[in-house]
Amino acid sequence: MTLHSLDLRTTGQFPALLLDYLDQKPALESFYSIYPTLENAKEAIISKQNFDIEKRKTLVDVLEKQYTGLPYLPDFSILLKENTFTVTTGHQLNIFTGPLYIIYKIVTTVKLTRALKEAYPEYNFVPIYWMATEDHDFEEIATFHLFGQTHKWTGEHKGAVGRLNPKELESILKQLPDKPMLFAKAYLENTTLADAVRCYMHELFGKQGLITLDADHADLKRHFLPIIKEELTDSVSEKLVTETTGKLNALGYHTPLHAREINLFYLADGLRERITRDGDNFQVLNTDLTFTKSEILDLASKNPEFFSPNVVLRPLYEEVILPNLAYIGGPSEVPYWMQLKGVFEHFNVPFPMLMPRNFALYINHLQGKKVEKLKINYKDLFLDEVALRKTFVERNTEHILSLEDQKNAFNEIFEAILNKATAVDQTMHGAVKAEQTRLLNSLKHLEKRIIKAEERNHESEITQLISLKNKLFPNGIAQERYDNLLNFYINDPQFIEKLFDLFDPLDFRYNVLVEDK
C-alpha cells in the first residue's frame, strides 16, 4: 500500500475542539496536561514513576487469571517493574470487532509503545486494550457491516455486555462467507463476551504485545474504592465537570460529555442501572433497591464490584489502576477527556497524554485506478455529493461557468442607477434595491443551469465518481466508521500488518491508504 496524508481540517470530519487541541491553541492549555510528543513523554513517565506496587501486583494477578487457557501468554511480570508503563485505548465490545476504526485504535496504541521504547530504551511500554465490558448499551455493539450486508445480534439483553453469552452469535457465523475461524473459536468456545473478545484480540494482536484487560473485577475496583465513596457522598464530579464544560462552552466549543449527580451505576448479573440520591437515601433506578447512606457505603466496602463508573469516572478508574502514560482516543473521546481535567486534579491522579488514533481511508487497486482516471484529489472524496459534482465539473470544463464577473458588473450598473434614482426621489431606494435583488437571483439561477448543462456533458464520469464516493463512504458514513475488518482481512490476511507498516501514531493527519498492484 502507498500512503497519502491529508490535513484533518480538509476532511470536514472532526470537531473544532480536537483540531484546535492538535494545533496547540493557547486557550486550551489548561484543559490538558502534557501535549503528546516523544519528547514530552518523559514528563508523563515522571508523573507515573511512583505508581503503587500493590496496584501493579493486583493488575498482574487479575490478568493471569483472565488469560488462563490462551496460547503464548504475555509475560505479565513485566508490569511489576517500576520502569514499566502502559499506553491504553478502549472501546465497546462490538461484535466481530465492529467498525474498522477499532482496529486502527489498537494499531496506533501498539505503534506508540514501539516509538516510546525506541526513544526511551531504559523503560518498558505495554499496549493495553481496555474492554468496555461494563457498558450496558447492547444496541451499540449488536451490528456490523460486511460486504454490503448488515448483520445483527437480536434478542433482549440487559446488564453489562461483557457478561453476555457469545454462543448466541452462532447463527451469524453461519451466514458469513468463508466462516472466519478466528471468531468461531472465540464466540463458540467461551462463556462470556468479554472472554470471547479477549480471545480474538489475543489472536490478532497478542504477538504484537497487546494485553486485553477486563476491569470488571472486585480486586481492581477495590483500588478505586475511595473515589467510589466520595462520589456517593459528595458528588464531586458533577460540579467539576460542569465548571470545565462551562469554560469550554464559553470558548465556543461543543462538549460531548454531561455529568450526573452520581456518576456510578449499580452492577449485577443482568443489571446495570444508575444510582441516584435523595438526601441520605440512595435508589437504583428501575429496581426496588434502596439504601441508606451507611448501607451503601458498607456495601461499597464489602463489594466494590457492584459499583460501575460511567463515562465520567471510567477514565479516572483506568488511570488509578494502570501505570498509564497516554490514552489513544477517537475524535469525540479526546474532547470529553478534556472535560475531566478538574476531576483528575481533585483526586490527585496524573492526567495522561491525550492522543487521537490514526484515521484512515483504504482505497483498493481498482478504486485507485478510478481516482487516477478521473483526475481527482484524495481530499475531494471527503466533499459532499453536491460539492464533489461542482468541483469535478469546474476542474474539467473547457468553459467559464461562473457568472461572477457579470454579477459584479451588474452590481456596478445598479449602483449608478441607484444614485440617479435617489437623486430624484429618496423613496426610490427600496424599489431599485428590490429590482437589483430580483435580477441577481435570475443570474444565479442561470449560472446553476449552465453548470447543470455542463454536468450533463460529463455525466458518465460523474456517475463513476459518485459510485466511487458511495463505496468509500457507505451510507454517507466514513469507511472506517462503517465497514468491518473482515471486508479487508478476508481477502488480504496481511491487512493488519500493512497498517503497522504505514501508521505513525504521532502524525496527526488523515491516512489515505492506496493498494498497490
N, C-alpha and C positions, 0 to 999 in steps of 0.2 A: 504493500500500500504506500501511496505518496501522501504526505501531509501538507495541507494548506491551512494557514491560520488567519482568522478574522477577528477584528476588534469586537468585543462583546456588544458595544453600543450599536454597531452597524446591523445587528441581527434583530433588534427590536424585541428581544425575548426576556429581558432582565429588568428587575426593579431598580429604581434610581438609588435606593439605599445601598444595594450591593455594588453598583457601579461606582458610586462616589466613595465608598469604603475602599475599593480597589485602587481608586485614584488618590487615596490618602487625603481627602478633603479635610482641612484643619478643623472644621466644625464638628467632625465625627470622632476626634481623637479621644474624647472622654468615654466613648461607648465601647471601646475595646482596650485590650491590654498591650499585646505585642503584635505588630504587623508581621505577616508571615513571609519571612525570608530566611535563607540558610544562616545568615549572619545573626539575625535576631533570635534564632532558635536557642542560642546559648543562654539568653535571658530566661527562656522558658525552662531550660534544663535546671538553671539555678533555682527557679521558683519551686521546682518539684524535687530537689535533691535530698530533702529530708523527709521524703514520703514514708509514712508509718510502716515499719517492717511487719507488724501484725496484720495490716491490711494486705500486704503482699502475700503473707502466708495463707490468709483466707482465700484470696484470689486463686492461688495455685491449688489449694485443696479442692475448691469448687470446680475448677477446670479439669482437674484429674478425674473427678467423678463424672463430669459431663461428657468427657471424651472416651469413657470406658467402651471398649469394643470396636473403636475405629482404628484403621491401619496407620502405620508410620506416624505415631504420635509426636507432636512437638515436644521439645524439651522445656517444659513449663518452669523448671527450676531457674531458668534464666531470669524469670520475673522476680525472684527473691533477691537478686543482686541490686545494690543501691545505685549502680550505674546503668540500670535498665529502665527504659521509659517506653511508653506506648504512644501510638498515633491511632485515632479512633474515627470510624464512621459508623453510622447506624441507619436502620430502616425497618419498616414493617415487613412482615413475613409473607410478601406477595407470592402467590403460587407460581411455581415454575420460574422463579426469580423475578417475575413481574416485568416492568418496563426495563429497557436496556440500560437506563442510566444507573440502576442499582449496581450493575457490573462495573460501570465507569467509576462509581464511588470507590469500590473496593480496589480497583487497579490504581487509582490515584493514591489511595492510602498506602498500599504496598510500595508504590514507587517513591513516596515521600520518605518512608523508612530507609529505603536504599540510599536516597540522596543524603539523608542525615548521617547515615553510617559512613558514607564517603567523606563527609565534611568533618565528622567527629568520631574517628575510629576508636577512641578510648571508651565510647559508650555503646550500649546496645539499644536497638529500637525495634519494637514489636508491633505489627499492624493488628488492630482489633476490629472485628465486625460485631457491633452491639445489636443483637436481635431485639426488636421491639416486641418481645413475647407477651408483655402485659397489656398491650394495646387490645381494645375490645371492638374496634370498628371492622367487623367481618366483611362488610361490603367493599371496603377499600382494598382488601387483599384478594378478593374472590374471583377476579377475572384476569385473563391475559390474552394477548392478540398474537396469532400465529398464522402466517401465510394468508392473510385476509379474513380469517375467521376469529370470532371471539369465543373463548371457552370460559365457562362459569361454573364455579363450585356452588351448588344450590343447597337449600335447606335452612332451617332455623338454627342459629348458633349464637350462644351468649357467653359472656365471660372472656377471659384472656385467650387470644387466638393461639398463643403458644401451647396451650393445653388441649387443643382440638385434636381429633383423631385423623391423621393424614391418609389412612386407608380408604377414606371416603372419596379420595381422588382417583381411585382405580378406574372409574367409568370414564374420566377424562383421558387417562393414559391410553385407554383402548381406542380413543378417537384420533390419536396423534399419528402422523406418518412417521415411519421408522422409529417406533416407540423408543424414546431415549432411556436406555438402561440406567443412566445416572439418576433420573427421577423415579423410575420404577423401584429401584433399590431403596432410595431414600424414603419414599412415601409408603411403600408396602412392607418394609421391614422395621419400621419404627412406630411407637405408640403415641407420640405427640408430634405436633407440627414443629415445635422447637427442635426436637431431636432430628427430625427429617431435614430441616434446613441446615442444621449443623453438618449433617451427613453429606449433603451435596455441595455445600460450600467448602468443606474439607477436601472433597474430591476435586473441585475446581481450583482451589487456591491454597490447599494445605501445604503443598510443596513450595509455594511461594512465601511461606511463613505466616500466613493468616491464621489468627486464632479467633474463633467464633464464641461469643460469650452470651449466656442467658443469665441475666441479672435477677431473674425471678427466683430468689433463693434467700432463705432465712438468714444464713450466715453473713451474706453480703449486706442484707438490709440492716443487720444489727449495727454495722458501722455507720449507718445513716440515721440511726435512732434519735440522736439529739436533735437533728433537723426535723424529723417527723414530729417529735413532741412540741418543738417550738412553733411549727406550722399549725398544729392543732390548737394550741393555746393562745398564740399571739397574732396569727395571720399576717406574718411579716412580709411575705412575698407579694401579696396584692398591692400593698402600699408602695413598695419599692419599684415594682414593675410599672405601676400606674404613673409614678413620678418620672421614670425614664421614658415611658411612652409619650407622656406629655411634652417632654423636651424634644423628642424626635419629631412629633407631630408639628410642633412649633417651627421646626426647621423645614417643614413641608414634606416630610416623608410619610408614606403609608407604612403602618406597622402591622404585622400579621398576627401578633400574639395578644390574647386577652387573659388576664389573671383573675382568678376567683378568690373568694374569701378564704377558702381552704383548698389548696391545690393537691389534694390527695384523694384517691379512690379507696374504697373497701374492696379487697380482692379475696375471692374464694373460688372453688370449682364452680364454673358456670355463672359466676357473678363478678362484675366489676362496675360498681356504682359510686357516684360522688358522695363524699361526706360533707354534710352541711352542719351548721351550728346555730343554735338559738339560745343565747345566754351561755349557761354551763351545760346545756344538753346537746347531744350530737345525734344526728339522724343519718342513716344510709338511705339515700333516695330509692324509691320504688321497692322498698322492703319494709319489714316490721322491725328492723334492727335499730335500737336506740341505746344510747349510753350516757351516763353522767360523765363529767369531766374526769373524775378519778377512775371511773371504769374504763374509759377509752385509753387513758394514759397507762393503766395497768395492762390492758390488752396489748398495747404497743410494745411495752417492755417484754412481755412474755412471747408475743407472736408478731414481730415486726414485719413478717412476710405477708400479713393481712393488709398492709398499707402500701399502696401503689402510687408513685408520683405521677402527676400529669405532665403535660408538655412544659410547664413552667419549672418544675422541680427535677424532671428527668435528667437534663444536662448537669445539674448540680450533683445528683446521685452518681452519675458517671464519673465526675471529676473527684468525688470523695473516695471512690473505691478503686480508681485506677491511677497509676503514676503517669498521667497523660500530659502530653505536650501540645497536641494540636487536634482540632476536630475538623473533619472534612465534611462539608455540608452542601446542600443544593441551594438554588437561588432564593428560596424562602427561608431555609434553615439559618443561613448566616445572618440575615436581618433579625430573626427572632432571638438568636443568641445575643445579639447586641442589646436587646431589651432587658437582658438578665444580668448585666454587669453589676448593678447595685446589689442584687441578691447574693452574688458571689462575694462581693466585698463585705456584706453584712456577716456572712458565715465564715469569713476569713479563708476562703478556698481560692487558690490561684486560678485565674481566668486563662484558658488555653489560647494559643494562636487559632484564629478562625480562618479557614481556607475554603474557597469554593472547590467543588470537584471539577474534574475535567469534563468539558462539554464537547459533544461530537455529533457530526452528521456523516454517515457512511454512504458512499456512492460506489456501486459496483461497476465493473468494467463497461458493461453496455450503457449504463447511465452516464458514465464518464465520457464515453464516445458521443453521446447525445449532447452533453454540455459543450463539448468541443465543436460539434457540428452547428449548434445553434449560436455559438459565439457569445455565450453569456458568462457573467462573472458569478463566482460561487455565492457572493453576498446577495446577488439578485434573487436567489432561490428563497430568501427569507422574506421577500416582499409579499404583500397580499396579492390576490389574483389580479385585481384592478390595476394596482401599481406595476405589477410584473408585465401585464399586457402593454401598458403605456410605455414603460421603459424599453421593452423589446422593440416596439414599433418606432419610437423616436431614434433608437440606435441603428435601425436597419433601413429606414426610409431614405429615398433619394430626394425627397421633397421637404420643404419647410412647412411643417404642420401648424406651428404656433402662429396665432394672430396677435401676439403680444405687441409687436411694433405698430400694428394697425390700431390696437386698442389705445396705445399711448398717444398716437397721432389724433385719434378720435377725441380723447380727453382734452388735448390742447385746443382743438377746434371748439369744443363746448365751453372751455374757459373763456374763449374770446366771445362766444355767443352770450355767455352769462354776463360778461362785463357790459356788452352792448344793451342787453335786455334790462338789467338792473339800473343802468344809467337813465333809461327811460322811465322805468317804474320798479321800485324795490320789491313790490309784491310779485314780480315775475320770477324771483329766485326759486321758489318751490317748484313752479311749473317746468322751468328749464332743467333743474336737477332731476325731476321725475322722468322727463323725456330722455335725459342722459343715461339714467339707470336702465330704462326700458331697452334702449338701443344697445347698450353694453351687454345686457343679458342676451340679446339677439346674437351679438357677435360671439359670445361664449357658446351659445347653442350651435352656431355654425362651426365653431372650432371643434366641438365634440363630434359633429357629423363628419368633418374632414378626417379626424383621427379614426373614427369608426370605418370610414371608407378605406383608409389605408390599412386598417386591421384586416379587412376582407382580402386585401392583396397579399397578406401574409398568413392567411387562415390556416394553411397546412402546418407551417412552423409553429404558430401559436397553439394549435391543438396539441402538437407534440410537447411543447413547453409546459402547458397546463397539465398534461398527463404525467410528465416527469415530476412536476411540483407536487401533484397529488400522491404519487408513490413515495416521495421523500418526506411528505408531511401528511400522513394518512388522517383523514377526517379533519384536516386543518391543524393537526397537532404535531409538534416537533417529533421527528422519528424516535429520538431517544426516550421520549415520554410516552410512546405508544407501542412500538414494536418490541417483541420479546427476543431474548438472546438466541433462542432456537431458530429464528428467522435467518441467522447468520452462521450459527455454530453447527447446525446440521450439515450444511454444505461446505463449511470450512472449519474443521476441528482446530485449526491454528488461529482462529479469530482472536481469542483472548491473548495469545502470545504476541500477535501483531499489535494489539493495544499496548502491551507492555513495552514494545519496541518504540512506539510513537508518542505516547503520552509523556508530557513533562508536567509534574504536579505544581510547579512554581511558575508555569507560563499561563497566565490568566487570560487566555484567548480561546476562541471557539475553534475546535479542530474539525476540519473537513478532511475525511479520510477517503481517498480515491483509490480503488482497487486497480492494481496494475494487471497487465496481461498474464 
